[in-house]
């Protein structure tokens, strides 16, 4: 699994992109496989609205990477305003997975804070948490005092703090020593840098080892030096003489309106001279400097004025040195003002400047410390968006046929269409096609041609005898079978029992008993299962937990409870959740007595004997299993307490009550119940299920079908 580094700026002018590129270079050069992901494309005031995202385009231009295109920030805001933050985070996780699957480390570029967009900080936090990323803050000290830097970093660190650990691991100080620019001097020589504090010693967040100071990147004027061609483009200037316009860089801008003797000292390498077009004396002096070998950046003539033709002819030899000459219709003052406010964004085709920025940052970073950090074993959580994304990907890969007996129910029809469009499963709707089409049309949808519809009246008769055969030990007669098959849930279950479908989802308009009973009678349990049970996937904000059994077994005995624990652990593994199993009771450890707690204690022992490879402990109270601080006092020696991902409840009353309480009080999305232990998967829906709930249940059923198939081949 890739390590994730989320790079979060603390100010709008922190040089975030340069730091991300430099970090990429620093890790890449020590042999680490590095990926890059930028979730959202943010159009800052200095950015060209017609260009692609700069970070992505830089990497494409300077490396072999092809990062996914970021989601437009306006689109993200639209989804948030519509209450679809979960869908937005699913997209983020999906794009991230494209990057992470072949690398060791993923650098994730955050959003730049903006006072007018308060949701930006929340987006940064959600992305960092959902991708389980360590956070590196990027701060540009500028004119901040040491104490102000401490306060700023403390504030941002608290934003990213999780309930159990601090996710901010380090800080990069960028553009250290940046001078205050005068109005018309956007490029200042590095010798003008002021003395800077010793941040490592003077900032408490570093001196007291709260954060690692990963690098101090000095401000360098060379990083701001655009090509003359970039100036011409941004100023919309006319190119009078191209010369070496694509390679000469502007290190300094000089506005010349003085006499020659008062301006010759400005004729230095890398200088762009800005002068009115009728100042023949300055133009000639500039030509002399060029002929004397001074590699000036170029000349910008203002006011829409042109020098006399005789002057141009006199200076022709100077032009042969490669001196670029531009012309602008704006006056000198306006031209100087625009030059002072040019975008500092590096053009995508300026590979040299990109490489320079990467190298300057990379050489200042403590990559050895980062490499040691990557080797640390840290607890990994599966966030809800990551869970949903992985679920979708596994469902697509499974390629299973799932039957939906409630084929005319509106939510089910919508879910079937969505699943078909997303490739999550090949759905089979049981019902009259005309009626199903009418339902779809009433919701502004159309059935995909590949979506299969089975009319029960056309096929019911051929399932009578197979059903009799399956239930002959119970004395089922053909007429009774025919009557039972009038129920589409029974019909769909027969399709699964005869391997004509890989799984079934029902319950939008049927009770749990209506869904489960036919499965128990016709599909029956898997050879390795002693009981059919259920789990819910509880999508907490920062991780996904598994609760079992909350829907099927009223009061399982110790053997059955152990089986439920093992089944639930296997289900967790199937869906990417590391199983750390807590056997829940009203007592922790050896402190309690009574038949109920003894049942849990015995079930824990049985489960450990059957599966010694599983991390399982009990009895544990819920708070001891879930909360690290409680675990330290109640079960200090437990490897499960405070870390549990799978919660096994002693009876249906406890399980169902707890799942409902957590779901409602914490506004947690739950997926399930998912039945486990059957030879082929059948899953029940809540009658209040939303369309998305049905979609995910279908996806779960498809993944389960693949799991069962794999187990059969072992």
N, C-alpha and C positions, 0 to 999 in steps of 0.2 A: 504494500500500500504506500502510495506517495506521501511524503511529508509536505505540508502546506504552510506557506508563509504569506500572510496577508499584510500588504504594505499600506499603511494608513497615514495620510498626511494630517498635520495638525493646523496647517494654515494653507491659504489658497496659493501662496507663492513659494511652496517648499521644494519645487523641482522634483516632483514625485516620479515622473516618467524617467528622468535621467537616473534616479536612484534605482528604480526597478530594472532598467537596462544594465546598470553597473553591477547590481547584485547578480543578475543573470550571468554576466561575464565572469564575475568572481568565482561563482560555483562551477560554471562550465569549464573553466580553465584548470580546476583541480580534479577533473574527471567525473564530476557528478552529472548525471543525466537530468537536465533541467527543462521544465515546461513553463509556459507563461499563459496566464488567463486574466482577461479583463472583463468582468461581468457586464459593466455598463459603460456606454459611450457618453461622455459628458462634454457638451459643447461650451467651452469657456469663452469669454468675450473675445480673446485674441485668436480663436480658432476659425479656420475656414469652414463654413457650413457645408460646402460642396465636397470637401475632402473626406477620405476615410479616417477611421480612428488612428491617431498618430502612433500610439504605442504598438498596435498590431502591425501597422504598415512599416514601422521601424524594424521590427523583428523579422518581418518578411524580407525586407531589403538587405538586412545585415546578417541573417542566419538562415538555416534551412527549415526553421519552424513555420508552421502555417496555423496560427491560433484562430479559434473561432471568432467570428465577428461579434462584438459586444451588442447587447440589447440597448437600443436607444433609450436615454433617460426619460424622454417624454412618454415612451411606451410603458416603461416601468411605473412612472407616476400614474398613468392611466389605469393600469391594472390595480395599483394600490388604492386608487380612488374608488374602483369598482369592488373593492373587498376581495380581490383575487391574489393576495400576497402568496398564498400557497402555490398557485400555478406559476407565479413569477419565480419563486425559489426552485420549483421543479425544473424550470427551464435553465436556471443558473447551474443547478447540479448536473443536468444533462450536458451542458456545454463543458463544464469542468471535467466530467468523466472522459470526454473526448481527448482532453489534454493529459489527464493523470494516468491513463492506462499503460503508457510506455516509458514513464520517467520516474526518477527517484524523488524529485522535489518539484513542486509547482509554486511559482511566484504569482501571487494574485494581487493585481493592482486595484486599490480602492478608489473611492470617489473623493474629489477635492471638496472640503467644506465650503459652504456658501450660505451667507446669512439669510438669503432670500429663499432657501430651499431647506427647510428644517428636517425634511424626511431623509436627507442624504446621510446624516449620521446614523439613523436607524437602519438604512440599507446596508451601510458598511458593517454594522454590528451583526445584522442577520446573516449576511454572507459569510463573515468570519466564523460565526458559530455553526452555521449549517454545513460548512465545509471543514469544520473541526480544525481550524487553522491557528497556528501560532501567529501572533501579531507583532509586527515591527513598526514602530512609529517613526515618521520622518518629520523632523522639525527644522525650520530655518530660523536661527537665532535673531537675525537682523538686528534691531536695536533693543531687543529684550534683555533685561537684567537676568542675572543668574537665578534669582528667586522667582522671577516671572517664568523662566523656562521650567523650573521645578513645578510650579503651579499648573502650567499648561500641560506638561507631561502627566502629572498626577490626575488631572481632569480627564484626559483622553484614556488613560489606563483604566480608570474606573468605569468608563463606558463599556470597555471590552471585557471587564471582569466577569467570569462565570461564577456560579454559586459555590463551587468547590475548589476552583483553582484560578490563578491569574494567567490569562492567556497572553499578555504582553510580555515578550521575552527580551526585547532589546529596542534600542533607539539609534537612529542614524541622524546626525546633525549635518545638514547640507547647506551649502552656500555660506559657510562660516567666514566672517570678515567682509561680507558684502558691503561696499561703500554706499553712502547716500548719493544717488545720481543728481547732478545739476539738471536743470530743465532741458538743456540741449546737449548733454554729454552722456548718451546712453551706454557708451563703451569707454570704460575708464581703465587705465593701465594698472596692472596688478601691484606695482610699487606703491600705489596710493592706499592699499589696504591698511586699516587701522589695526592696532594690537588687539588680539582677542584673548578672552579669559581662558584659563585652563579648566575646561568644562568637566573633565573627568574628576578633578579634585574639588572643584568649587560647587558643582551641582550635587545636592544631597541624594537625588535619585540614583546617581552613579557612585558617589563616594560611599554610600551606605549599601551598595550592591542590590538595590531594588531592581534595577534594570541593567543589562549589559550595554555599555556604550560600544556599539558595533563599528562605528566609524565616524570620523570628523572630516567632512569633505570641504576643502577650501574653495572659496569663491574664486573663479578664474575668468578673466575677461575673454580668453580664447574661446570659451564655450558660447559666448554671445556673438561671435564674429560671423555675420552672414556673408554670403557671396554677393558680389555686385549685382548679379542676375536676380538674386532674391530682393534686393533693394528696388531694382527696376520694376519687378512684378508688383510688389506691395505699394509702391508709389505711383504705379501706373504711368511710369516715365517713358519717354521716347528714347530709344537707343540711337544716338547719333554715330557712335563708333563702338563696335562690339569689343574689339580687343580681346583681352583675357577675362571677359565678363563672368565666365563660369567658374573660374579658379581663384581670382583675386578676392580677398576677404577684407571686410571693413572692420579694422581694429579701433578706429577712432573717427569721429566726425568733427570737422572744423568748419565753422561758418566764417567766410572771409568777405569782409566789406571794408577792410582797412587798407592802408598803403602797403606797398610791397615790403618795405623794410620792417613793417610791424607784423608781417604774416609769414615771412620766409621760415621762421623757426617751427612753423606747423607742418612744413612739407617733409613729413617723415613716412617711412614704410607703413602701409596699411591704412593710411589716412584717406578719407573721402572728403574732398573739398566741395563745399556748397557755396556758390557765388552767383550773383546776378549775371545773366548771359551777356550783358554789355560791358562787363569789367574786363576789357581787353588786357589790362596790365597784369591782373591776377592770372588770367589764362596763359599768358606768355611765361610768367614766372613758373607756373606749374609745368609747362612744357619743358622749360630749362631743367627743372628738377628731374623730370622723367629722362631726359637725354643724358643727365649726369648719373643715371643708374639708380635713382630712388624709386623703389617699387610702390608707388602710390596705389591706393585701392582704386581711385577713379575720381571723376569730376562730375558734379551735378549742377547744371546751369538752370537757374530759376527765372521766373517771371515770363516764361515763354519768349525770352529774348535770345538772339543769336549774335555771336561775335561777327565782326566784319570779315568778309571773304579773304581779305589780305592777311588777316590774323590767322585764319584757319590754315591758309597755305603756309604761313611761316611756321606753324606748329605741326605740320604734316609728318616730319621726321619723328616727332615725339609720339605720335599715334602708332608708329611702327613698333614701338617698344611694348605694345600690348595694353596701353592705357585706355580704359573704357571711358566713354563720355556719354552722359545722359542729359536729357532736357525735361523740365517740368513746367507746366503752365502756372503752377502756384508761385506765390511770392516767396522770398527767402525765409521770412519769419515762419510762414505756414509750413514750408518744406522742412525746416529745422524741427518744428513742433512734431510733425508726423514722423520724422526719423527718430525722435526721442521716444516715441510711443509705438514703435514697431513691435510686432509679435516676437517674443523670444523663442517661439516654437521652431524646432529644427525641421526644415522641409524633408520630406521622406526620401527624396533623391540625393540628399547631401550625406552620402555615406561616410565621408571623412569626418564630418562633424559628429555624426552619430557614434562612430568608432572612438573618437576623441572623448566624448562624454562618457561612454562605457568604460574606457580605460582609466580615466581620472577617478571615477567612483570606485571601480573594482580594486584599484591599488590601495585604497584607503580602508577597505573592509576587513574585519577579522574573520576570515573564512575558516581558520582552524577552530575557533570557538563554535562556529555554526556546525561544522562537521561533527564535533563532539555532541552538540545538541541533538543532531539527527539520530545518533546512536542510542539516545536515551529511550527506554521503553515507557511510553506514555499510554494511558488508558484512552482507547479510541471509542467514540460514541457514533452511533448511526443516527443522523438527524432525520426528521420527518421528510424533508424534500429528497434527501439521499435515499431513504427507504423507498419512497414512491418511485423515484427514478430507477433504482435497481429492480424494483418489482416490475416495472414496465419493460425494462430491458430483458429480464428473465422470461417474462410472459411471451414477448416477441420471439425469443429464441426457442421457446418450448413448442410453438406452432401447434396448439391443441384445439380440439373441437369441443365447445362448451354448449350444452343445451339449456335453453331458458324456457321452462314450461309456461310461464306467465307472459306469453307472447303478445298479448293485446294490451298489457298494462303500459301506460304512457312512459313512465320512468324507465321501464325495462327496454322499451323500444328505443328510446334515446340512447341508453347505455350500450345496446347492441350495435347501433349505428356508429357510436364513438369508438367502440372496441374494434369494429371492422375497419374504420378509417385509420386508426392508429396501429393496426396490425397486432393488437394484443391477444386476439383469439379469433378463431372462426366460429362465430355464434350461430346457433340454430334456434330460431323462434318457433314455438309451437302455437299454432292458431290459424285462423282464416286469413289468407293473404289480403283480401279486399279490406277486411276490418283493420289489419295491421297497417296497410297503406293509408287508410283514412286517419288512423291515430298519428302516423308520422306526418302527414300533410297538415293536420291540425296544429302541429308544433313547428311548422315551417321547415320540415326536414323531408328527405326522400330516402327510401331504402336503397342502399348500394346494391348493385346487381349481384355482387358476390355474397350478400347476406342471405343465408338459407332460411326458408320458411317451410315448415312441415304442417300440413293440414291433418289434425288428429283423426278426422273422419276417414281419411284416405288410407291410413296406416294402422289403425287400432287393431284390426282383426288379426294381423300377422304377429302380434305380440301375445295373443291369448295362450297358445300352446306353450311357447317358451316360459311364460309366467307360471303356468300350471306345473311345468317341469321343475322350476326353481322352488315351488312351494308344495310339492307333492307330499313331502313328509308332514305337512300340516293339513293334508287332505283338501287342498284347494281344487274346486271344480271349475270347469270351463266357464259356466255361466257367472260364477262369482268373479272369476278373473276378468271377464268382459265388463262386468259392472265396475270393478275397481279401476279398470283402464279408462273409464269415462273421466277420471281425474287426470288432468294433464301432467301433474307432478309424478304420478305413478307411471304414466306413459314415458315421460322423460327419464325416469329412473331405470326403466327397462332398457331404454336405449344405451344407458351407461353400463348396466349390468351385462348386456350382450356385446360390449366393446364397440358399439356403433358411435359412441361419443366418449370423450375423455373425462368429462365432469359435468356437474349440474349446479345451477344457482337458482334458488327460489326463495320466497318469503316476503316479497313486496306486498302481497295480498293474502298470504297463507300464514298459518301459525307455524311455530318451530316444529311442533309435532307433525303437522302435515308434510313438512319437508323431510324430517329426519326418519320418521317411522318407515316409509317405503325403502329408504336407503338401508336401514338395519335389516329389513326383511329380504331384500333382493340383492343388494351389493355385498353386504356383510363385512366383517372386519378383516383386516389384513392378517396374514399368517403370524406376523411378529407382534401383533397388538392383542392385548387382553381385554380392552375396553374401547369404546368410542367416546372421545371427549372433545373439548373445544378450547380454543384460545382467542383472545382479543389482542390485537396490536394497538397499543396505546401510544399515540403520536404526541408525546410531550414536546415542549418547545425545543429542548436541546438533545433529546434522544428518544428512541423508540423502545418501549418495554413490552413484554409479553405477559399476559394474565391468563391463567388457566386453573380450574375449569369454571367458567362463569355462566354456562348455558345448558349443560346436558345432565350431569350426574348430581342428584340431590345430596347424597351422603356416601361417597366412595369409601371402601375399607382401605386398610393400609396397603395391600397389594395393588389395588386399583389406583390409589393415590400415587404410588411409586411409578406405575405405568403412565399416568397422566404427566408426571414430572419428566420422564424420559421422552415421551412423545412431544411434549412442549419444547424440550431442549432441541430435539431434532428439527422441529418446525422453525425455531429461532435460527438455527444454523442455515437452514434452507433459504431463509430470507436475509442472510447477511448479518445477523445479530449474534455476537459472541455469547453463548449461554452461560450465565452465572446464576445458578438456581437457588432460590430461597424458598423453603417450605414454611409457609406462614401459619402461625398459631397465635393464641393469646398470651403465650409465654415464650421467653427466649432461653435457649440452652437448657440447663438442668434446674432452672428455678421454679418451674411449675409442675403440678401433678394433675391427674384426672384423665378420664378415658379419651377425651378429645385430643389433649396434648400428647398422650401416649401413642395415639394413632399416627400423629405426624412424626413423632420420634421414630417409630417403627418403619414408617414409609421412607423416611430419610435413609435409614440403614439398608433397607431392601434396594432402594434406587442406587446407593453407592456400591452395593455388592454386584448388582447387575451391570452397572456402568461406572467402573472405577475411574474411567478417563474423564468423567464429568466433574465440574466444580459445583458441589451441592452441599448445602448445610441447612439444618433445621433441628428443632423448631426455632423460628425467628419471628419476633413481632414485626409488623409492617414497617414501623419507623426505624427499627434496628437494621432491617434489610435495605431500606432505601436511603437513609440519611447518614452520611459518614460520621458526623459529630455524635449522633446517638449510638452508632455502632461502636465507637471508641469506648464508650462507657458500659454498654450492655453486652457487647460481644467482641472484646478487643483482640481475641485470638482467631476470630473467624476470617477466612479468606473470601467469604461471600458478603458478610454484613457490610452495609453501606455502599456496595458495588453491584447489587443484584440487577440483572436484566430480565430474568424470568421469575415470576411470582406464582407459586402454586398454592391455591387456597384450599383449606381443609374440607369445605363443603360448598354447595351451590349458594346457600344463603349468604355466606361470607363473601364469596367471589363476586356474585352479581351485585350485591350492595356496594362493595368497594369499587368495582368498575364504574357503576353509575355515579357514585359520589365523586370520584376523580374526574370522570368525564364532564359532569355538570359544574362542579365547583371550580375547576381549573380551566373550563372551556377547552377541553382536550378532544381532538378528533380521534375516534376509535374505528378500527377496521375489524369486522368480524360480526358474529362468531365464525371462526374457521374450524370446521370439524376435522378431527384427526383420528387415525386408526382404521378408517374404511379402506377397502380394497381399491376403490376409486373415489375421488373426492366429490363430495356433495356439500354445498355450503348454504347456510341460511341467512336471510336478510332480515333486518328490522323492518317492520311495516311502515316506519317513518323514514326509511332510507332515502337519501338524496341520490340523484343520478350519478354523481361522482362516487358515492359509496358502492353503488352497483358495479360501476366500471372497475373499481379496485378489487371488489370481491371476485369478479370474473377473472381478473388478472391473477389473483391469488390462487384461484382454482386451477388455472392453466399451469402455474408453477408447481402446485401440488401434484398435478397429474404427471408432470415430468419427474418429480421426486419419486413417486410411486413406481413409475416405469423403471427408473434407475435402480431402485431397491429390488425390484423383481429380477433384474439381471445379475445381481450379486450372487 
